[in-house]
Amino acid sequence: MKTTGYFTTPKPIRRKYPRTLIDDQKDAADMLIEGCEGNTYTVNTKGIELTGKGVKCRYNNDGSYYEITERLLRRLEAQYNIMTNF
């Protein structure tokens, strides 16, 4: 059995995504919160090195993702501009 299909409507034209104010604010932020689970947060530090008691573990080879405690996050909020990325 053979079937033949035909497109009845033209494919829609894809437009370039227009940047919004939130995109600009995320680019200007020092760190981005990528996720949270319980009292720990996964943070993209954009190259800022974190060490100390509140750092649970580090992801990626470039060291830009850290899992940190809520207490450390509150201290970092006083020094850096931190936004959510979800």
Secondary structure, DSSP 8 states (H G I E B T S, - for coil): --------S-----------HHHHHHHH-SEEEEEEETTEEEEE-TT----STTEEEEESSS--EEEEEHHHHHHHHHHS-EEE--
